């Protein structure tokens, strides 16, 4: 089994919080989930998924694993009970928070945005899953507010990083007026029928109180880098429409 490739991310001012954005490289899943699929919900072999998840869990030296059945909504679970990576998710929602070191918050994606949040103290973290529906309901903003309410934090002390996801040139919406509506017109390019989801997220985080210089993004488009990331939109153009899921993972380093 080849080692699972991932993109590490480090908030410079928060050394005890770590982030990783996995790729599809490595792992043991067979096509069309090749090779590091981390989701049980995409018709992949169960044992292959368990092996992939255990491999990244061990490599990141995590103590626990928290994930959700993601539903494109705005539900957040604060300090959920962690499990081991071989266990299926039991909670529905799109956001997670924790104050416990060693617990990995796992946001699964294949074009949607994994948004990882960390408080300046390094004692509190959150992970948000935002597809275009999440942007439409301003989940990045409401997620920040819920995170801050849970731990009595100020948003100006929160840092965010958005992981690999559908880039501005690839986020095509033929039915923009129906899908988004007039409030998002400034993000829409009528010539290409594309929407800048990355900018929407940035603006929503800023509106929630995060300073602009504390919002970061890994500008890697999942649809354009086929050999590196899974892309649901790309898969929908194939006969079986199946593909895997990578993940954005954030955790507080153990003491």
VOBA-1610 file (N, C-alpha, C; in pm, whole numbers, padded with zeros to 5 digits, always signed):
BEGIN
Unk+00084-00120+00000Unk+00000+00000+00000Unk+00087+00125+00000Unk+00066+00212-00098Unk+00142+00336-00105Unk+00093+00431+00003Unk+00187+00508+00059Unk+00151+00605+00162Unk+00051+00706+00106Unk-00044+00743+00188Unk-00146+00839+00147Unk-00084+00979+00140Unk-00099+01042+00025Unk-00045+01177+00008Unk-00145+01280+00058Unk-00096+01379+00129Unk-00184+01485+00176Unk-00108+01617+00176Unk-00186+01725+00180Unk-00130+01860+00186Unk-00142+01911+00328Unk-00031+01926+00399Unk-00039+01980+00535Unk-00062+02130+00530Unk-00127+02181+00635Unk-00143+02325+00647Unk-00119+02363+00793Unk-00046+02472+00813Unk-00014+02517+00949Unk-00046+02665+00964Unk-00132+02698+01060Unk-00152+02838+01095Unk-00025+02885+01166Unk+00041+02984+01111Unk+00171+03027+01162Unk+00164+03067+01308Unk+00056+03133+01348Unk+00045+03184+01484Unk-00018+03085+01582Unk-00051+02963+01534Unk-00116+02864+01621Unk-00043+02731+01605Unk+00074+02717+01662Unk+00157+02599+01636Unk+00100+02467+01686Unk+00010+02472+01785Unk-00041+02346+01838Unk-00169+02298+01770Unk-00208+02364+01660Unk-00319+02316+01578Unk-00263+02274+01442Unk-00303+02155+01396Unk-00254+02103+01268Unk-00371+02076+01174Unk-00344+02089+01045Unk-00445+02063+00942Unk-00385+01976+00833Unk-00468+01895+00771Unk-00425+01814+00657Unk-00540+01803+00558Unk-00507+01817+00431Unk-00605+01797+00324Unk-00557+01677+00242Unk-00632+01568+00250Unk-00588+01446+00182Unk-00611+01456+00031Unk-00537+01372-00042Unk-00554+01360-00186Unk-00609+01221-00216Unk-00623+01190-00343Unk-00667+01055-00381Unk-00548+00961-00401Unk-00427+01009-00384Unk-00307+00929-00410Unk-00270+00842-00289Unk-00233+00719-00318Unk-00201+00624-00213Unk-00324+00539-00187Unk-00325+00468-00073Unk-00443+00390-00040Unk-00459+00267-00127Unk-00572+00197-00108Unk-00591+00069-00176Unk-00723+00057-00250Unk-00806+00160-00255Unk-00934+00149-00325Unk-00912+00131-00475Unk-01001+00054-00537Unk-00995+00027-00680Unk-01078+00131-00756Unk-01053+00147-00887Unk-01132+00240-00967Unk-01282+00206-00956Unk-01368+00308-00956Unk-01340+00450-00977Unk-01307+00526-00848Unk-01279+00453-00739Unk-01251+00517-00611Unk-01101+00525-00584Unk-01023+00500-00684Unk-00878+00493-00667Unk-00818+00629-00628Unk-00735+00628-00524Unk-00697+00511-00447Unk-00725+00534-00298Unk-00732+00661-00256Unk-00752+00689-00114Unk-00891+00746-00090Unk-00992+00667-00116Unk-01127+00707-00081Unk-01148+00690+00069Unk-01203+00793+00134Unk-01224+00790+00278Unk-01371+00783+00319Unk-01461+00762+00221Unk-01604+00760+00251Unk-01663+00620+00236Unk-01748+00584+00332Unk-01822+00458+00325Unk-01945+00468+00236Unk-01980+00588+00191Unk-02111+00613+00130Unk-02108+00628-00021Unk-02004+00576-00087Unk-01992+00597-00231Unk-01973+00466-00308Unk-02022+00356-00251Unk-02019+00225-00317Unk-01879+00165-00331Unk-01791+00202-00241Unk-01657+00145-00239Unk-01657+00022-00148Unk-01554-00061-00160Unk-01538-00178-00076Unk-01514-00135+00069Unk-01591-00189+00161Unk-01587-00150+00301Unk-01448-00166+00362Unk-01385-00280+00337Unk-01253-00305+00397Unk-01148-00211+00340Unk-01160-00178+00213Unk-01065-00084+00153Unk-01077+00053+00219Unk-01200+00097+00242Unk-01221+00227+00306Unk-01166+00225+00448Unk-01192+00117+00520Unk-01140+00106+00656Unk-00988+00113+00658Unk-00925+00045+00564Unk-00779+00046+00557Unk-00727+00186+00527Unk-00790+00254+00433Unk-00748+00391+00400Unk-00762+00485+00519Unk-00874+00474+00588Unk-00899+00562+00701Unk-00803+00535+00816Unk-00778+00408+00843Unk-00683+00374+00949Unk-00543+00425+00914Unk-00507+00418+00786Unk-00373+00461+00745Unk-00353+00610+00771Unk-00452+00692+00735Unk-00435+00836+00756Unk-00447+00869+00904Unk-00532+00798+00976Unk-00546+00816+01121Unk-00412+00792+01191Unk-00347+00682+01156Unk-00219+00649+01219Unk-00109+00745+01176Unk-00110+00784+01049Unk-00005+00872+01001Unk-00012+01010+01067Unk-00133+01057+01094Unk-00149+01187+01159Unk-00139+01177+01311Unk-00127+01054+01361Unk-00112+01028+01505Unk-00229+01084+01585Unk-00350+01053+01536Unk-00471+01097+01603Unk-00510+01000+01715Unk-00586+01050+01809Unk-00640+00966+01917Unk-00786+00931+01896Unk-00854+01009+01816Unk-00996+00986+01791Unk-01038+01047+01659Unk-01154+01007+01611Unk-01203+01043+01478Unk-01347+01091+01491Unk-01377+01210+01439Unk-01514+01262+01439Unk-01553+01302+01297Unk-01665+01250+01250Unk-01717+01286+01119Unk-01868+01282+01123Unk-01932+01323+01014Unk-02076+01332+01006Unk-02128+01271+00877Unk-02255+01235+00878Unk-02328+01213+00753Unk-02364+01353+00703Unk-02289+01402+00606Unk-02303+01541+00563Unk-02428+01558+00476Unk-02506+01662+00507Unk-02639+01675+00447Unk-02662+01810+00379Unk-02557+01888+00360Unk-02567+02019+00293Unk-02661+02113+00368Unk-02648+02112+00501Unk-02730+02201+00583Unk-02644+02289+00671Unk-02697+02323+00790Unk-02623+02413+00879Unk-02620+02361+01023Unk-02631+02230+01039Unk-02627+02169+01172Unk-02482+02149+01215Unk-02452+02192+01339Unk-02318+02175+01396Unk-02329+02091+01524Unk-02237+01998+01539Unk-02229+01918+01660Unk-02103+01959+01737Unk-02123+02002+01861Unk-02012+02050+01943Unk-01965+01940+02037Unk-01835+01916+02036Unk-01771+01817+02122Unk-01839+01680+02117Unk-01859+01625+01995Unk-01919+01491+01985Unk-01823+01385+02036Unk-01877+01270+02069Unk-01795+01159+02117Unk-01713+01105+02001Unk-01580+01100+02013Unk-01498+01047+01903Unk-01509+00895+01893Unk-01478+00844+01774Unk-01476+00700+01751Unk-01341+00664+01690Unk-01331+00543+01642Unk-01217+00499+01564Unk-01251+00513+01415Unk-01152+00522+01328Unk-01180+00552+01187Unk-01257+00443+01113Unk-01261+00322+01167Unk-01333+00214+01100Unk-01484+00220+01122Unk-01530+00312+01207Unk-01671+00320+01245Unk-01747+00419+01156Unk-01867+00380+01114Unk-01951+00469+01034Unk-02002+00585+01118Unk-02023+00698+01053Unk-02081+00815+01119Unk-02227+00786+01157Unk-02268+00841+01270Unk-02406+00824+01315Unk-02482+00956+01323Unk-02411+01068+01323Unk-02475+01198+01335Unk-02488+01265+01198Unk-02600+01333+01176Unk-02620+01412+01054Unk-02582+01557+01081Unk-02518+01619+00985Unk-02481+01759+00999Unk-02367+01797+00909Unk-02319+01919+00922Unk-02212+01968+00836Unk-02106+02047+00911Unk-02110+02044+01044Unk-02009+02114+01121Unk-01976+02040+01249Unk-01850+02050+01290Unk-01799+01985+01410Unk-01709+02081+01486Unk-01712+02073+01618Unk-01616+02148+01699Unk-01561+02057+01808Unk-01444+02092+01859Unk-01390+02021+01975Unk-01288+02109+02046Unk-01270+02078+02175Unk-01165+02141+02255Unk-01072+02034+02310Unk-01082+01913+02257Unk-01004+01800+02307Unk-00884+01772+02218Unk-00764+01776+02270Unk-00645+01745+02189Unk-00650+01602+02133Unk-00595+01587+02013Unk-00582+01455+01953Unk-00701+01407+01875Unk-00812+01482+01879Unk-00934+01441+01808Unk-00936+01505+01670Unk-00940+01423+01566Unk-00945+01475+01430Unk-01088+01503+01387Unk-01115+01626+01347Unk-01244+01662+01288Unk-01232+01644+01138Unk-01316+01557+01081Unk-01299+01512+00943Unk-01414+01564+00857Unk-01381+01643+00756Unk-01479+01697+00662Unk-01452+01635+00525Unk-01545+01550+00479Unk-01528+01478+00353Unk-01577+01564+00236Unk-01500+01564+00126Unk-01537+01646+00011Unk-01498+01580-00120Unk-01563+01627-00227Unk-01523+01593-00363Unk-01572+01704-00454Unk-01538+01825-00424Unk-01570+01953-00489Unk-01617+02056-00387Unk-01689+02013-00284Unk-01733+02105-00179Unk-01612+02160-00102Unk-01635+02264-00025Unk-01526+02329+00047Unk-01514+02276+00191Unk-01397+02226+00228Unk-01370+02198+00368Unk-01312+02325+00431Unk-01380+02378+00532Unk-01337+02502+00596Unk-01298+02469+00740Unk-01171+02490+00773Unk-01117+02454+00903Unk-01090+02581+00983Unk-01138+02583+01107Unk-01130+02700+01193Unk-01048+02671+01318Unk-00970+02768+01362Unk-00892+02753+01485Unk-00890+02885+01561Unk-00907+02875+01692Unk-00896+02993+01777Unk-00750+03026+01803Unk-00721+03151+01819Unk-00585+03199+01839Unk-00513+03125+01953Unk-00585+03086+02056Unk-00526+03017+02170Unk-00481+02876+02139Unk-00533+02819+02030Unk-00503+02681+01996Unk-00581+02580+02078Unk-00680+02627+02154Unk-00756+02539+02242Unk-00890+02495+02184Unk-00932+02557+02072Unk-01063+02528+02015Unk-01053+02524+01863Unk-01118+02425+01803Unk-01115+02411+01657Unk-01254+02372+01606Unk-01273+02390+01476Unk-01398+02350+01413Unk-01371+02312+01268Unk-01459+02231+01214Unk-01454+02196+01072Unk-01592+02212+01013Unk-01601+02278+00895Unk-01729+02301+00828Unk-01725+02243+00688Unk-01838+02188+00645Unk-01854+02137+00508Unk-01949+02231+00435Unk-01901+02295+00328Unk-01985+02391+00257Unk-01980+02366+00107Unk-02088+02307+00055Unk-02109+02307-00088Unk-02178+02436-00128Unk-02222+02445-00251Unk-02287+02570-00292Unk-02415+02595-00212Unk-02481+02487-00171Unk-02601+02505-00088Unk-02563+02564+00048Unk-02445+02523+00098Unk-02397+02580+00223Unk-02368+02729+00210Unk-02311+02767+00096Unk-02289+02910+00071Unk-02421+02985+00060Unk-02519+02923-00004Unk-02648+02990-00023Unk-02714+03024+00109Unk-02696+02936+00210Unk-02757+02962+00342Unk-02656+03025+00439Unk-02541+03064+00387Unk-02436+03130+00466Unk-02391+03042+00583Unk-02364+02916+00553Unk-02315+02828+00659Unk-02176+02867+00707Unk-02085+02916+00621Unk-01958+02964+00676Unk-01978+03068+00786Unk-02071+03161+00766Unk-02096+03264+00866Unk-02165+03211+00990Unk-02270+03133+00973Unk-02341+03080+01090Unk-02256+02978+01163Unk-02169+02907+01089Unk-02078+02813+01154Unk-01980+02883+01246Unk-01926+02995+01200Unk-01836+03074+01285Unk-01909+03122+01410Unk-02029+03172+01393Unk-02104+03224+01508Unk-02134+03114+01610Unk-02171+02996+01560Unk-02200+02885+01652Unk-02073+02842+01725Unk-01962+02836+01655Unk-01832+02801+01713Unk-01797+02899+01824Unk-01812+03027+01797Unk-01777+03129+01896Unk-01871+03125+02015Unk-01999+03102+01991Unk-02095+03093+02101Unk-02064+02976+02193Unk-02024+02864+02133Unk-02000+02744+02212Unk-01889+02763+02315Unk-01785+02836+02277Unk-01668+02850+02365Unk-01644+02993+02412Unk-01744+03080+02393Unk-01732+03221+02433Unk-01610+03287+02370Unk-01599+03274+02239Unk-01486+03329+02165Unk-01527+03455+02090Unk-01428+03535+02054Unk-01449+03650+01968Unk-01408+03612+01825Unk-01490+03643+01726Unk-01456+03604+01589Unk-01325+03664+01539Unk-01286+03779+01593Unk-01160+03839+01549Unk-01038+03759+01596Unk-01061+03658+01680Unk-00953+03571+01725Unk-00956+03434+01657Unk-01038+03422+01553Unk-01052+03296+01480Unk-00979+03304+01346Unk-00910+03196+01312Unk-00841+03183+01184Unk-00913+03075+01102Unk-00908+03088+00970Unk-00976+02991+00883Unk-00888+02957+00763Unk-00899+02833+00719Unk-00837+02792+00593Unk-00939+02709+00515Unk-00955+02742+00387Unk-01042+02669+00297Unk-00957+02577+00211Unk-00994+02451+00207Unk-00914+02351+00137Unk-00947+02339-00010Unk-00880+02247-00081Unk-00906+02223-00223Unk-01053+02197-00249Unk-01104+02256-00354Unk-01247+02249-00383Unk-01272+02304-00523Unk-01398+02317-00559Unk-01433+02360-00693Unk-01396+02506-00714Unk-01304+02531-00808Unk-01253+02665-00829Unk-01347+02755-00908Unk-01318+02885-00911Unk-01406+02982-00977Unk-01430+02955-01125Unk-01333+02898-01194Unk-01349+02872-01336Unk-01423+02742-01365Unk-01446+02660-01263Unk-01508+02530-01283Unk-01647+02519-01222Unk-01685+02615-01139Unk-01814+02608-01070Unk-01924+02662-01160Unk-01967+02579-01254Unk-02067+02619-01353Unk-02208+02599-01297Unk-02292+02699-01317Unk-02432+02693-01275Unk-02519+02745-01389Unk-02573+02652-01468Unk-02656+02689-01582Unk-02785+02756-01536Unk-02835+02711-01420Unk-02960+02767-01366Unk-02930+02858-01248Unk-02841+02953-01268Unk-02797+03039-01159Unk-02912+03109-01088Unk-03005+03167-01163Unk-03114+03242-01102Unk-03196+03155-01008Unk-03217+03030-01046Unk-03293+02937-00963Unk-03210+02888-00846Unk-03083+02856-00872Unk-02998+02799-00768Unk-02955+02900-00663Unk-02923+03021-00706Unk-02869+03121-00613Unk-02961+03242-00592Unk-03001+03304-00700Unk-03084+03423-00687Unk-03004+03552-00690Unk-03073+03666-00685Unk-03011+03797-00707Unk-02908+03837-00602Unk-02917+03785-00480Unk-02822+03825-00376Unk-02679+03784-00407Unk-02660+03690-00499Unk-02526+03640-00531Unk-02482+03681-00672Unk-02552+03776-00731Unk-02525+03814-00870Unk-02383+03864-00890Unk-02326+03930-00791Unk-02191+03987-00806Unk-02085+03878-00817Unk-02116+03755-00778Unk-02020+03645-00783Unk-02035+03562-00912Unk-02131+03599-00995Unk-02165+03520-01114Unk-02107+03583-01239Unk-02045+03499-01323Unk-01994+03542-01451Unk-02089+03491-01560Unk-02174+03576-01615Unk-02273+03529-01713Unk-02211+03480-01844Unk-02089+03520-01871Unk-02024+03475-01994Unk-01990+03327-01987Unk-01946+03283-01870Unk-01906+03142-01851Unk-02005+03063-01766Unk-02106+03131-01711Unk-02203+03069-01620Unk-02136+03007-01497Unk-02030+03072-01449Unk-01957+03021-01333Unk-01974+03115-01213Unk-01960+03056-01094Unk-01976+03129-00969Unk-01848+03115-00888Unk-01801+03224-00831Unk-01680+03223-00749Unk-01717+03186-00606Unk-01725+03055-00580Unk-01761+03006-00448Unk-01654+03040-00344Unk-01530+03041-00387Unk-01421+03074-00295Unk-01438+03216-00240Unk-01476+03310-00327Unk-01493+03448-00282Unk-01617+03461-00193Unk-01722+03387-00226Unk-01840+03390-00140Unk-01802+03348+00002Unk-01729+03238+00013Unk-01689+03190+00145Unk-01604+03293+00217Unk-01510+03352+00146Unk-01424+03453+00208Unk-01507+03569+00261Unk-01600+03616+00180Unk-01683+03730+00222Unk-01773+03692+00339Unk-01826+03570+00338Unk-01913+03527+00447Unk-01836+03514+00578Unk-01713+03467+00570Unk-01629+03459+00690Unk-01596+03599+00743Unk-01568+03691+00652Unk-01539+03828+00694Unk-01663+03892+00755Unk-01779+03869+00695Unk-01902+03925+00750Unk-01931+03871+00890Unk-01881+03749+00917Unk-01900+03689+01050Unk-01801+03744+01152Unk-01705+03825+01107Unk-01614+03892+01199Unk-01469+03851+01191Unk-01435+03755+01101Unk-01294+03717+01087Unk-01219+03825+01011Unk-01104+03869+01060Unk-01022+03964+00984Unk-00977+03902+00852Unk-00969+03985+00749Unk-00932+03935+00617Unk-00796+03865+00618Unk-00702+03916+00698Unk-00568+03858+00698Unk-00559+03729+00781Unk-00672+03683+00833Unk-00677+03556+00905Unk-00757+03451+00830Unk-00787+03479+00703Unk-00861+03386+00617Unk-00769+03342+00505Unk-00750+03212+00494Unk-00656+03156+00397Unk-00727+03055+00307Unk-00665+03028+00194Unk-00724+02930+00102Unk-00616+02855+00026Unk-00639+02725+00010Unk-00553+02644-00078Unk-00622+02642-00213Unk-00572+02723-00305Unk-00640+02744-00432Unk-00609+02634-00532Unk-00654+02515-00499Unk-00639+02397-00583Unk-00778+02350-00622Unk-00808+02350-00752Unk-00941+02312-00799Unk-00951+02161-00813Unk-01046+02102-00744Unk-01062+01957-00746Unk-01103+01904-00882Unk-01175+01982-00959Unk-01221+01934-01089Unk-01109+01935-01192Unk-01012+02022-01175Unk-00907+02034-01275Unk-00785+01947-01250Unk-00774+01891-01129Unk-00658+01810-01094Unk-00701+01666-01073Unk-00734+01600-01183Unk-00796+01467-01178Unk-00709+01362-01112Unk-00578+01373-01126Unk-00491+01270-01070Unk-00461+01294-00923Unk-00508+01406-00870Unk-00478+01442-00731Unk-00601+01440-00642Unk-00717+01480-00696Unk-00837+01491-00614Unk-00956+01421-00678Unk-01050+01380-00595Unk-01179+01333-00642Unk-01265+01453-00677Unk-01347+01440-00781Unk-01439+01545-00820Unk-01573+01483-00856Unk-01675+01517-00781Unk-01809+01463-00807Unk-01860+01513-00942Unk-01837+01639-00970Unk-01884+01692-01098Unk-01818+01621-01216Unk-01691+01593-01202Unk-01620+01519-01307Unk-01678+01380-01322Unk-01705+01314-01207Unk-01759+01178-01209Unk-01898+01173-01273Unk-01975+01280-01256Unk-02110+01281-01312Unk-02111+01280-01464Unk-01996+01306-01524Unk-01985+01302-01670Unk-01946+01163-01719Unk-01927+01067-01626Unk-01893+00930-01661Unk-02016+00842-01647Unk-02015+00721-01706Unk-02134+00635-01703Unk-02181+00596-01563Unk-02088+00564-01471Unk-02134+00513-01340Unk-02148+00622-01234Unk-02092+00740-01257Unk-02108+00858-01171Unk-02047+00840-01031Unk-01980+00731-01004Unk-01918+00708-00873Unk-01779+00768-00866Unk-01743+00815-00748Unk-01607+00859-00721Unk-01587+00857-00570Unk-01464+00880-00526Unk-01435+00877-00383Unk-01447+01013-00317Unk-01402+01019-00193Unk-01400+01143-00117Unk-01266+01159-00048Unk-01208+01279-00060Unk-01093+01316+00021Unk-01145+01385+00146Unk-01055+01438+00227Unk-01101+01501+00352Unk-01010+01614+00394Unk-01070+01714+00458Unk-00996+01814+00534Unk-01004+01774+00680Unk-00891+01768+00747Unk-00885+01722+00885Unk-00811+01825+00970Unk-00867+01859+01084Unk-00802+01951+01176Unk-00801+01889+01315Unk-00693+01912+01388Unk-00683+01857+01524Unk-00590+01942+01609Unk-00610+01935+01738Unk-00522+02000+01834Unk-00414+01899+01872Unk-00291+01939+01858Unk-00184+01846+01889Unk-00189+01805+02035Unk-00157+01676+02061Unk-00158+01625+02197Unk-00050+01689+02282Unk-00079+01702+02409Unk+00016+01766+02500Unk+00123+01668+02547
//
